Amino acid sequence: MSTAVKLQEVRIKDIEVTSDSITAHLVDGRVVSVPLAWSWRLSEATPKHRAHFEIIGDGQGVHWPEIDEDISAEGKLYGIPAKKPRKVSK
């Protein structure tokens, strides 16, 4: 017996960023939350900048224009924390 499974595309309906978490409300009803530290840009941003975002690509991602941060829906669901770039010593 074979079973066909249709994977539903992960899409973000809304997002919330608090002082310690990033929470995505998905179109299919799931809610996914990760620590704010997973995005060093968001963790270093002001609350005002965290609150100004655009859902892009019909929910495939979120963009924060003032801090040039992008998070994809799939990355949010399956991803790993963003690594902060190393500072080069002179």
Backbone torsions as a table, in degrees:
resi	resn	phi	psi	omega
1	MET	NA	132.3	177.4
2	SER	-113.5	144.9	179.8
3	THR	-121.9	125.0	177.0
4	ALA	-91.1	130.1	179.3
5	VAL	-115.2	123.8	176.5
6	LYS	-98.0	114.0	178.4
7	LEU	-78.5	130.1	-180.0
8	GLN	-85.1	136.4	178.3
9	GLU	-65.1	135.2	179.2
10	VAL	-80.7	123.8	179.4
11	ARG	-136.4	141.1	-179.3
12	ILE	-91.1	131.0	176.5
13	LYS	-94.6	-39.4	-179.5
14	ASP	-156.3	160.8	179.6
15	ILE	-141.3	145.8	176.7
16	GLU	-128.7	136.9	175.7
17	VAL	-124.1	119.3	178.1
18	THR	-107.7	-173.0	-179.6
19	SER	-69.4	-10.6	179.4
20	ASP	-140.1	2.6	179.4
21	SER	-151.4	159.5	172.7
22	ILE	-118.3	118.6	-176.6
23	THR	-120.1	122.8	178.4
24	ALA	-106.6	130.8	173.1
25	HIS	-98.8	115.6	-176.0
26	LEU	-88.2	156.4	-178.9
27	VAL	-59.0	-33.6	-177.5
28	ASP	-82.2	4.9	176.3
29	GLY	100.7	-13.5	178.1
30	ARG	-72.7	154.6	175.3
31	VAL	-126.3	125.6	-177.3
32	VAL	-121.1	128.4	-178.8
33	SER	-128.9	137.9	176.5
34	VAL	-132.5	160.6	177.8
35	PRO	-62.3	145.0	177.9
36	LEU	-58.5	-31.8	-179.5
37	ALA	-61.7	-14.9	177.3
38	TRP	-65.5	-19.7	175.1
39	SER	-122.4	101.8	-178.6
40	TRP	-62.7	-32.2	178.7
41	ARG	-65.6	-44.7	178.6
42	LEU	-68.3	-37.1	-179.0
43	SER	-68.3	-27.5	178.2
44	GLU	-91.1	-8.0	-177.8
45	ALA	-80.5	160.5	175.8
46	THR	-76.2	158.2	175.9
47	PRO	-56.4	-35.5	178.6
48	LYS	-62.8	-44.6	179.2
49	HIS	-68.2	-36.3	177.5
50	ARG	-63.6	-32.6	-176.9
51	ALA	-79.2	-15.4	-178.4
52	HIS	-100.3	99.1	-178.2
53	PHE	-136.4	165.0	176.3
54	GLU	-129.2	129.7	172.0
55	ILE	-81.1	126.3	-173.0
56	ILE	-117.2	158.1	175.0
57	GLY	59.5	42.0	179.5
58	ASP	58.8	33.6	176.7
59	GLY	97.4	2.8	-180.0
60	GLN	-72.1	-16.8	-179.6
61	GLY	-165.2	178.8	178.7
62	VAL	-133.6	140.4	-179.8
63	HIS	-126.5	133.0	173.8
64	TRP	-108.7	101.7	-172.3
65	PRO	-64.1	-38.1	-176.3
66	GLU	-68.1	-25.9	-177.6
67	ILE	-115.3	4.9	177.9
68	ASP	53.5	48.1	178.6
69	GLU	-112.2	137.7	176.1
70	ASP	-130.5	136.4	174.5
71	ILE	-129.8	128.2	178.0
72	SER	-87.4	154.3	178.4
73	ALA	-61.6	-45.1	179.6
74	GLU	-66.3	-39.9	177.5
75	GLY	-62.6	-37.5	178.6
76	LYS	-64.7	-41.6	-176.6
77	LEU	-78.6	-39.7	-173.4
78	TYR	-115.3	-5.6	-168.4
79	GLY	-80.6	-173.7	178.3
80	ILE	-124.9	163.6	-179.3
81	PRO	-58.2	146.4	176.0
82	ALA	-72.8	137.6	178.5
83	LYS	-87.9	135.8	177.1
84	LYS	-76.8	134.7	179.9
85	PRO	-63.4	146.3	178.2
86	ARG	-74.6	142.9	174.4
87	LYS	-87.0	133.3	-178.5
88	VAL	-88.6	127.4	177.6
89	SER	-79.7	142.0	178.8
90	LYS	-110.4	NA	NA
